[in-house]
């Protein structure tokens, strides 16, 4: 295994000092996977089995490749996507969250094991949390930001992992030479008269709903992130007027975001960047929806070689598109959120954001795609196109989470451009990076201290987890009533899960009608059976 950066060594030291339980929160592109692989190698040397849980099949393949490369003497197994390896078959098992929750792959000996959860902020859902198996005494979570809109961080993730044992942000990564320092352009575009009218109407609905919500006891007025977390909490759990007000607010909020996300002026402005995209060493265009990504393709396709990646893009096609971007056959890739998290993206040096999202986690993920360490002569550039005089406008504060300020603080230079400043914008984006490249300090490999369980406990007690601020959530005044699923007169559930060859279906136990066959059990469980016998 390669030598570690100083921050990676410090992160592993902190994790060990916390009793080998904790979350490492480090920005995208800084090398979290290398930290985990080092911890995995150490666990294997101590005779432990290792389970690596990832969000997707694509990430399962990426982790498998890295582990095979880094630990050639070990057997790496996979569970999910047609693979059925068991702990008994391997030293390390890589699995998706759904497969871990349904198959429950436990350590193969009494020695126990290490569980590594990649993108661990996503494990809070009712089904996915079942993949956090208590039988693993050592636990390592990896994430860029341990943030959610519900209470799962406090109720699920922190109790399981213990807490955040190490943080590494873009400021530190840029100072260390681990990430590149970007030049950031904010580009204002106007709404059309029709879009403005629709936006103002939706804005009125939001203001009215927010006025009601602020009168509910326990709902924080500021900061906006706390307010939004409280609104989500009420919408999901309250069945009374408080929950209705929360749902009304979220529906209007989503509608407003869709208006600015699909603003026609944004896509017209993309033509401004055609020459910059063609001369860049790979460009990524981030959108919020497939529709928005298609708009970007239509505008840019006559000028540059560009492809789209969506959740429906096949694995081989996705791999080919990313390979083409990597070797320069393609100039750019447009993607609606699918590249935000986890996917191994080529080392692009130009990012263009058309999305209306201002969530901190999503922006960190997107910045990390562009801010990976660059060679001399390659400047990282980020463009944020926003609809003027809307929630996106960085010139106005609407109680947002303030991450746009963070982007400005870490930038080499940032500037706001109007729609008529095309020449100035092009000149600003002609950036080749710093005159000198900072070389990150490496400190060799990591050797964990050989401590007894009692010594580890004593050591962990002396190193508390880092502070994490959690929003206060309001009390639910009228809990939602969860209706019990109907049963037949025999007491049976009206549907049952069945295996047919290598596929799964849901079948009505009354009339026998079945759902469409699915490759995976969890997919079948999410289906519905179209029958009439219970109507």
C-alpha positions, 0 to 999 in steps of 0.5 A, a space after each residue: 500500500 502507498 504512503 499516506 498523506 499526513 491527514 490520512 495518518 492523523 485520521 487513522 490515529 484519531 479513529 484508533 484512539 476512539 476505540 476503532 469506532 467513528 466517522 471520518 468526515 473528509 471532503 470529496 477527492 481527498 483520499 478517504 478510500 485510502 484511509 479505509 483500505 489501510 484500516 482494512 489491511 490492519 484489521 486483516 493482520 489482526 485476524 478480523 473479517 471485513 465487511 465493506 458496505 457501499 450505496 450502489 453496484 457501481 461503487 461495489 465494483 470500484 471498491 472491489 477493484 481498489 481492494 484487489 489492487 491494494 491487497 493482492 494476497 487477500 480474497 475479495 468477495 462481492 454480495 449483490 448485483 448477481 454476486 453471492 459470495 459469503 463471509 466464509 468464502 473471502 477475507 473482505 466482502 464488498 456489498 450494497 446496503 440493500 444486500 447487507 440488510 437482507 442477507 446479514 453477512 456476519 463475521 465468520 469467526 468469534 474474532 469479530 470484524 470491521 465494518 466500513 460504511 462508505 457514504 455513511 450519511 445515507 444509512 439512516 433510512 428505515 431499511 438501509 439502517 438494518 445494514 449497520 450490523 451490531 455484530 461488528 465491533 469495529 466500525 468506520 464510517 466515511 462521508 464528506 458531510 455527516 448531515 441529514 434532514 431528519 434525526 437519523 444522525 442522532 438516533 442511528 448513525 452516532 449511536 452506531 459509529 460513536 461520533 466523528 473522530 476526524 474532520 478534513 475540509 477543503 481549506 486544509 486540503 488545499 493548504 496541504 496540496 491534497 486538493 486544487 484551489 479553484 477559481 470561481 465565477 458566479 454568473 447571473 441570468 434573468 428569469 423570463 417574465 412568465 418565469 418571474 410571475 410563476 416564481 413570485 406566485 410560488 414565493 407567496 405560497 412559501 411565505 404564507 406556509 412559513 408564517 404558519 410554521 414559525 408559530 408552531 412551538 419548537 420550530 426554530 426560525 434560524 438558521 435555515 438548515 435547522 428550520 428545514 430539518 424541523 419542517 421535514 420532521 413534521 411532514 414525515 411524522 405529524 398527521 395534523 395541521 402542523 404536518 399539513 403546513 409542513 407538506 404545503 411548505 415543502 411542495 411550494 419550496 420544491 416548485 420554486 426550485 424547479 422554476 429556477 432550475 429549468 430557467 431558459 436563460 441558464 441554458 441559453 448562457 451555456 453557449 458562452 462556455 463552448 470554447 472554454 469547455 473545448 479547451 478544458 481538460 474535461 468538463 462536468 455540467 451538474 444539474 438537478 433533473 434529467 430534464 435539465 441535463 437534456 436541456 444542457 445537451 440540446 444547447 451545447 451539442 452543436 458546439 462540443 462533444 457532450 454526453 449525458 449520464 442518468 440513473 438509467 444509463 447502463 453500466 457499460 455505457 456509463 463506463 464508456 462515457 467516463 472513459 471517453 471523457 478521461 481520454 479526451 474523446 468527449 469534451 463534457 458530461 452532463 449529469 443530474 445528481 448521479 455523479 454527485 456521490 461516490 462515482 469515480 469520475 475522471 479528473 476534470 478541471 471545469 465544473 458548471 453548476 446549473 442546479 438550484 441546490 444549495 445544500 452543503 453536502 451536494 456542493 462539497 460533493 460537486 466541488 470535490 469532482 473538480 478540486 482533485 489534485 492537479 498537475 502544474 499548468 492545469 487550473 481548477 475552475 468552477 462556474 455557478 450559474 444562478 437566476 438573479 433575484 431568486 433563492 439562488 442569488 448569492 447577493 441576497 441572504 434568505 437564511 441559506 446554509 452559507 456554503 457559497 461563502 465557503 466556496 468563496 473563502 477557499 477560492 483563488 479568486 471569485 467574481 460575479 458576472 452579469 449576462 453582458 460580461 461575456 468577454 470578461 468572463 472568458 478572460 477570468 476563466 483562462 486560468 492555468 493554475 498556480 505557478 508552483 504546486 504544493 507537494 503533500 507531505 507523506 508519512 509512510 504507512 500506518 502501524 496501529 498500536 498493539 493494545 489490549 481491549 482494556 487499553 483501547 477502552 482507556 485510550 478511547 475515553 481520553 479522546 472524545 469525539 468531535 462536537 457535532 451540532 444537531 438541530 432541535 426538532 419540534 414535538 409531534 402534536 398529532 402523530 401520523 396513524 400508520 395503517 396496518 397492512 390488510 390481511 385475508 380472512 385466513 390471517 395471511 397477508 394479501 401478498 407474498 414474496 416468491 422466488 421464480 428461478 433467479 428472479 423475485 415477484 410479489 404474488 397475491 395470495 387471493 387470486 394469484 396475480 403476480 408483479 413483474 419479475 425482478 432481479 433482486 428481492 428488494 426491488 420486488 418488495 417495492 412493487 405493487 400487485 395489480 389485482 382486484 380480489 381485495 377491492 
